[in-house]
Amino acid sequence: MTWNWYRRMRNFVKNARRAEEKTPDARDFADENDGPPAPVDDSARESASAAEKIYINLGIDFGTSFTKVGFWDSNEETIIVTFEACGKDEEIFSPEEAMIPSIVSVGDDGTLSMAPASAEFSGVQERYLKIRLAEIEKSGLLTDNEKKTRALSSWFLATVVLRAQEWIRQNEEERLRGHEAAWSANVGVPVEYCDSPAIDTFREALFVAWTWAENDEIPGTLESAISLYEETVRSFDPDRCEHYKCQPAAEVVAGARSFLLSGEAKPETYVYFDVGGGTVDGVVFNYQNPGGTQRVDVYSAKVAALGISEVAKRIGREGADLFNDDLAPEVCESLEPVGEEVQQFVSDVILAANKKIGKGKWIQRQEDIRIFLGGGGGNSKWYRESVHSAYEEHCFGACDIPRFQEAAVPEPRKGLDMREMKGRGVFYRFAIAYGLSVPKAEGPKIELASRIEPAPDPEPWTPPFGRYEDSKDSSSD
């Protein structure tokens, strides 16, 4: 029995149940004294049912090295899109089949493609698009390289959207049958960028990408992409960006969504490090749930080019297996200076949050800090130890900062379909795509760090002074 057959049957049953739960027939509401019920036009009802919309929200984890996608619909279930498994008649898939390299191949003739470069490929591999997009300054004239980065980022995201939609049409045929799909998307952006002028660049690029995908108008060359970007962006209205169907979203807060819904979350402060291939995104946030209304206050958020693949590249061992629990002594030695950079990054994230919380208040509120490590690099023993060693190396105890307690990102108990991926515990690699797939209206209210004032410094302690006469030894009289 194949997986695709199982999925088709499961969706068929779901749709049948939904059909039974629809508004009852007019006959069901007829009063017995009204006489025979008026005839019901079943063909009209079927026509109305056929036009019923199904709202599908894509959650796009636009990673520095890899991009992952999940989708959520009116059934309130998220399904991870396994791109490379599209059309395959298999029951089990590998996580790699659900990951697209965040690379655009530009041929010598300017032709754009997402296919991995073959041995015969002649051209340039454009990488790190997300970081490059964040570095674009909106003030002043854009350089040719910045114009290229904008166009390539929009081209990549538009292509991802179309591929995800096609995958859903092929693999979720029963889910879509008799419905008109109404599409929307959340695209992950590091929280630090969400809280900086860079967010305007992302909003613009996402608008262009969605417009291209919606019109099925994907340029074929770099030159035409740059030209079409300039043409499309003229329709972008900064005052209406909140109403656009494709929105930037704080990705690490999305990554913590499964924990916030798990029932384990309690009102306190947490730390999340999303260790990707190229970058690490660190966030400290406080969770509150007054009256059942979830709220997340971001105390600090930073990004650094210290992802797991970037670390291997920095030490001259690109492709090295830094997930090995027993690294060779020479590898450990070469990792020492990079490990100190990771510790410094952790310190910057923690101490920035401590200023918002207030001196000495963090440890008064909780005994330890639960730290989540997500992303592809979050499973590296070396990276985990580097994060935890920052506590002693930077004397956090002297700053009244609670001890670190490592925690795994919990997999949702329901509402998630991982497509029977090989290997246990792979959810941490898709936690952000899962969280992004859920519409913003269903998530917590988020307050970014720039809107939270630092806690006032405590009043300096002044020792009490009595009268000299009161302190004299009575025996001296």
C-alpha positions in Angstrom: 0.0 0.0 0.0 1.6 3.3 -1.1 1.8 6.5 0.8 0.0 8.5 -1.9 -2.9 6.0 -1.9 -3.2 6.4 1.9 -3.1 10.2 1.7 -5.8 10.2 -1.0 -8.1 8.0 1.0 -7.5 10.0 4.2 -8.3 13.3 2.5 -11.4 11.7 0.9 -12.7 10.7 4.3 -12.0 14.2 5.7 -13.7 16.0 2.9 -16.7 13.6 3.2 -17.0 14.4 6.9 -16.8 18.1 6.2 -19.5 17.8 3.6 -21.8 16.1 6.1 -21.1 18.9 8.6 -22.2 21.7 6.2 -25.3 23.7 6.6 -28.3 21.3 6.6 -30.7 21.1 3.8 -33.7 23.6 3.8 -35.9 20.6 4.3 -34.4 20.1 7.8 -35.8 23.4 9.0 -39.4 23.1 7.6 -42.2 23.4 10.1 -44.7 20.5 10.0 -47.5 23.1 9.7 -46.0 24.8 6.7 -47.1 22.0 4.3 -44.8 20.3 1.9 -41.3 21.8 1.8 -40.4 23.8 -1.3 -38.2 21.9 -3.7 -34.5 22.5 -3.3 -32.3 23.2 -6.3 -29.6 20.6 -5.7 -27.7 21.7 -8.8 -27.4 25.3 -7.4 -26.2 23.9 -4.1 -23.5 21.8 -5.8 -22.5 24.9 -7.9 -22.1 26.9 -4.7 -20.1 24.1 -3.0 -17.8 23.9 -6.0 -17.0 27.6 -5.6 -16.2 27.3 -1.9 -12.8 28.6 -1.0 -10.1 26.7 0.9 -7.5 29.0 2.5 -4.0 27.7 2.2 -1.1 29.5 3.9 2.5 28.7 3.0 5.1 28.9 5.7 8.4 29.5 3.9 11.6 29.1 6.0 13.9 31.1 3.7 17.2 29.8 5.0 20.7 31.0 4.3 21.6 27.5 3.0 18.3 25.7 2.6 14.7 26.6 2.3 11.8 24.5 3.7 8.0 24.9 3.2 5.0 23.8 5.2 1.4 24.6 4.4 -1.7 25.0 6.6 -5.3 25.0 5.5 -8.8 25.3 7.0 -8.4 21.8 8.5 -5.8 23.4 10.9 -3.1 20.9 9.9 0.4 21.6 8.7 1.9 19.4 6.1 5.6 19.6 5.2 6.2 19.9 1.5 8.6 17.2 0.2 9.7 18.8 -3.1 12.0 16.2 -4.4 9.5 13.5 -3.6 6.9 15.0 -5.8 5.3 12.3 -7.9 7.2 9.5 -6.2 5.3 6.5 -5.0 7.1 5.9 -1.8 6.0 5.5 1.8 9.1 7.0 3.5 11.0 10.2 2.6 14.3 11.7 3.8 14.4 15.2 5.3 16.7 16.3 2.4 13.8 15.8 0.0 12.0 18.6 1.8 14.9 21.0 1.6 15.7 23.3 -1.4 19.2 24.8 -1.6 18.9 28.5 -1.3 21.0 29.0 -4.4 20.3 30.5 -7.8 22.4 29.3 -10.7 23.2 32.0 -13.2 24.5 30.6 -16.5 27.1 32.4 -18.6 24.2 33.5 -20.8 22.3 34.9 -17.8 19.8 32.0 -17.7 18.4 31.5 -14.1 17.8 28.1 -12.6 17.4 26.4 -9.2 18.8 23.1 -10.3 22.1 22.1 -8.6 25.0 22.9 -10.8 26.1 19.9 -12.9 29.6 19.1 -13.9 28.9 20.8 -17.3 27.4 23.9 -15.7 29.3 27.1 -16.6 28.3 30.2 -14.6 27.9 31.5 -11.1 26.2 30.1 -8.0 24.5 33.0 -6.1 24.4 32.2 -2.4 23.5 33.9 0.9 20.6 35.8 -0.7 18.9 36.5 2.6 21.9 38.0 4.3 22.7 40.1 1.2 19.1 41.3 1.0 19.3 42.5 4.6 22.5 44.4 3.9 20.9 46.6 1.3 20.7 50.2 2.4 17.4 51.8 1.3 18.9 55.3 1.4 20.7 56.5 -1.7 21.1 54.8 -5.1 21.4 51.1 -5.3 24.5 49.5 -6.7 24.3 47.0 -9.6 25.1 44.2 -7.2 22.3 45.3 -4.8 19.8 45.4 -7.8 20.9 41.9 -8.7 20.4 40.7 -5.1 16.9 42.0 -5.0 16.0 40.4 -8.3 17.5 37.1 -7.5 15.9 36.9 -4.1 12.4 37.6 -5.6 13.1 35.1 -8.4 14.0 32.4 -5.9 11.0 33.0 -3.6 8.6 33.2 -6.5 9.9 29.9 -7.9 9.6 28.3 -4.4 6.0 29.4 -4.2 5.1 28.0 -7.6 6.9 24.7 -6.8 5.1 24.4 -3.5 1.7 25.1 -5.0 2.3 22.6 -7.8 3.3 20.0 -5.1 0.1 20.6 -3.2 -2.0 20.3 -6.3 -0.4 16.9 -7.2 -0.2 15.4 -3.7 -3.3 16.9 -2.1 -5.8 16.4 -5.0 -8.6 15.3 -2.7 -8.1 18.2 -0.3 -8.5 20.7 -3.2 -11.3 18.9 -5.0 -14.4 21.1 -5.5 -12.6 24.1 -3.9 -11.0 27.3 -5.0 -7.6 27.7 -3.4 -7.0 31.1 -1.8 -3.2 31.4 -1.3 -1.2 33.4 1.2 2.3 33.0 2.7 4.5 33.9 5.7 8.2 34.1 4.9 10.7 33.8 7.7 13.0 36.8 8.5 15.4 36.9 11.4 13.9 38.8 14.3 16.8 41.3 14.2 15.9 42.2 10.7 12.2 42.4 11.5 13.2 45.1 14.1 15.4 47.1 11.7 15.1 49.2 8.5 16.0 46.0 6.6 12.4 44.8 7.0 11.3 47.4 4.3 13.7 45.7 1.8 12.2 42.3 2.6 8.6 43.6 2.3 9.4 45.0 -1.1 11.1 41.8 -2.3 8.3 39.6 -1.1 5.7 41.8 -2.8 7.6 41.4 -6.1 8.0 37.6 -5.6 4.3 37.1 -4.9 3.3 39.2 -7.8 5.4 37.2 -10.2 4.1 33.9 -8.7 0.5 35.0 -8.8 0.8 36.1 -12.4 3.0 33.1 -13.3 5.5 35.5 -14.7 8.9 34.3 -13.8 11.7 36.0 -15.7 14.2 33.6 -17.4 17.4 35.6 -17.3 19.2 37.8 -14.8 18.8 40.9 -17.0 15.1 40.4 -17.4 14.7 39.7 -13.7 16.4 43.0 -12.8 14.2 44.9 -15.4 11.0 43.2 -14.3 11.7 43.9 -10.6 12.0 47.6 -11.4 8.7 47.5 -13.2 6.8 45.4 -10.6 8.0 47.4 -7.6 6.4 50.5 -8.9 3.1 49.0 -7.7 4.4 48.4 -4.2 2.6 50.7 -1.6 4.4 50.9 1.8 1.2 52.0 3.4 -0.7 48.9 2.3 2.0 46.3 2.9 0.2 44.9 5.9 -2.6 43.8 3.6 -0.4 42.0 1.1 -0.8 38.2 0.8 2.9 37.5 1.3 4.2 38.7 4.7 7.6 38.7 6.5 7.4 37.0 9.9 9.8 36.6 12.8 11.2 33.2 12.2 12.5 32.2 15.6 9.3 33.2 17.3 7.6 30.9 14.7 10.1 28.2 15.6 9.0 28.3 19.2 5.3 28.0 18.3 5.2 24.2 18.9 6.5 24.8 22.4 4.0 27.5 23.1 1.2 25.2 22.1 2.5 22.2 23.9 1.0 22.9 27.3 4.6 22.9 28.7 5.1 26.7 28.3 4.7 28.8 31.4 5.0 32.6 31.8 8.8 33.2 31.9 11.7 34.1 29.7 13.3 31.7 27.1 16.2 31.6 24.7 16.2 30.2 21.2 19.2 29.8 18.9 18.4 28.8 15.4 21.6 27.3 14.0 21.4 27.3 10.2 24.0 26.5 7.6 25.2 30.1 7.1 24.0 32.0 10.1 22.8 31.7 13.7 19.8 33.6 14.9 19.6 34.2 18.7 16.5 35.5 20.5 15.5 36.0 24.1 11.8 36.3 24.6 9.3 36.5 27.4 6.1 34.5 27.2 2.8 35.6 28.8 -0.7 34.2 28.5 -3.0 36.6 30.4 -6.6 35.4 30.1 -5.7 32.9 27.4 -4.3 35.6 25.1 -0.7 34.7 24.2 1.9 37.4 24.1 5.6 37.3 23.3 7.9 40.2 24.2 11.3 40.0 22.4 14.0 41.2 24.7 16.9 40.8 22.3 17.6 39.5 18.8 20.8 39.1 16.9 22.2 37.4 13.8 25.8 36.3 13.1 27.5 34.5 10.2 28.3 31.5 12.5 26.1 28.8 11.0 27.4 25.2 11.0 28.5 25.2 7.4 30.1 28.6 7.7 32.1 27.4 10.8 33.5 24.5 8.8 34.4 26.9 6.0 36.1 29.3 8.4 38.4 26.6 9.7 39.3 25.5 6.2 37.5 22.2 6.5 34.4 22.8 4.3 32.3 19.7 4.3 33.7 18.5 7.6 31.3 16.6 9.8 30.9 18.8 12.8 28.0 16.6 14.0 30.4 13.9 15.0 30.5 13.5 18.8 34.2 12.6 18.7 36.0 15.3 16.6 39.7 14.7 15.8 42.1 16.7 18.1 43.3 18.9 15.2 39.7 19.8 14.3 39.0 20.7 18.0 42.1 22.9 18.0 41.1 24.8 14.9 37.6 25.2 16.3 38.7 27.0 19.4 38.8 30.6 18.1 35.4 30.1 16.4 34.0 28.6 19.6 35.0 31.8 21.4 33.1 33.8 18.8 30.0 31.6 19.4 30.4 32.3 23.1 30.7 36.0 22.5 27.6 35.9 20.4 25.7 34.1 23.1 26.9 36.7 25.6 25.7 39.6 23.4 22.3 38.1 23.1 21.9 37.3 26.8 23.3 40.5 28.2 21.2 42.7 25.8 18.1 40.9 27.2 19.3 41.3 30.8 19.3 45.1 30.3 15.6 44.9 29.4 14.7 42.7 32.3 16.7 44.6 34.9 19.7 43.9 37.0 19.2 41.0 39.4 15.5 40.5 38.3 16.0 37.6 36.0 17.3 35.2 38.7 14.5 36.4 41.0 11.9 35.3 38.5 13.2 31.9 37.5 15.9 29.4 38.6 17.1 28.5 35.2 16.7 29.5 31.5 15.4 27.0 29.1 17.5 27.2 25.9 16.2 25.8 22.6 18.6 24.9 19.8 16.9 24.5 16.5 17.9 24.5 12.8 20.2 22.0 11.0 23.2 22.9 13.2 21.3 22.6 16.5 22.1 18.9 16.7 25.8 19.4 16.7 27.4 18.5 20.0 30.2 21.0 19.5 27.8 23.8 18.9 25.7 22.9 21.9 28.8 22.8 24.1 30.0 26.1 22.7 26.6 27.7 23.7 26.6 26.3 27.2 30.2 27.1 27.9 29.4 30.8 27.5 27.8 30.8 30.9 31.1 30.1 32.8 33.4 31.9 30.3 31.5 35.2 30.5 30.7 34.9 34.2 26.9 35.1 33.9 26.5 33.9 37.4 28.1 37.2 38.7 25.4 39.0 36.7 22.6 37.2 38.5 21.6 35.3 35.3 20.0 31.9 35.8 21.7 28.8 34.8 21.2 27.4 31.3 19.0 24.3 30.8 19.0 22.8 27.3 15.6 21.8 25.9 14.6 20.2 22.7 12.0 21.9 20.4 8.9 19.7 21.0 7.1 18.2 18.1 3.4 19.1 18.0 1.2 16.4 19.4 -1.4 17.0 16.6 -1.8 19.2 13.5 1.4 18.2 11.8 2.1 15.8 9.0 5.8 15.1 8.4 5.2 12.8 5.5 6.8 9.8 7.3 10.3 11.2 7.0 13.2 8.9 7.7 14.9 9.2 11.1 13.5 10.2 14.4 13.7 13.6 15.9 13.9 15.6 12.6 11.3 18.1 13.6 13.8 20.6 14.8 14.9 21.2 11.2 11.3 22.1 10.2 10.0 23.8 13.4 10.2 27.3 11.7 8.4 26.2 8.6 5.7 24.7 10.8 5.3 27.8 12.8 5.3 30.1 9.8 2.6 28.0 8.1 0.1 29.0 10.8 -1.6 32.3 9.9 -0.5 35.3 12.0 -4.0 35.7 13.4 -3.7 32.3 15.0 -0.4 33.1 16.7 0.7 35.2 19.7 0.9 39.0 19.8 4.6 39.9 19.3 6.3 43.0 20.7 9.8 43.6 19.2 12.8 44.6 21.3 12.9 48.2 20.0 9.5 48.9 21.5 10.5 47.6 25.0 12.3 50.1 27.2 15.2 48.9 29.3 14.4 48.4 33.0 15.5 51.3 35.2 18.7 50.9 37.2 18.0 50.0 40.8 18.3 52.7 43.4 21.9 52.7 44.8 22.0 51.3 48.3 23.0 53.9 50.9 24.0 52.5 54.3 22.1 54.0 57.2 24.1 56.4 59.5 23.1 57.0 63.1 24.3 59.7 65.5 27.8 59.4 66.8 26.6 59.6 70.4 24.4 56.5 69.9 27.3 54.5 68.6 29.8 55.2 71.4 30.7 52.5 73.9 28.7 53.1 77.0 31.7 52.0 79.1 33.5 55.1 78.0 31.2 57.3 80.2 
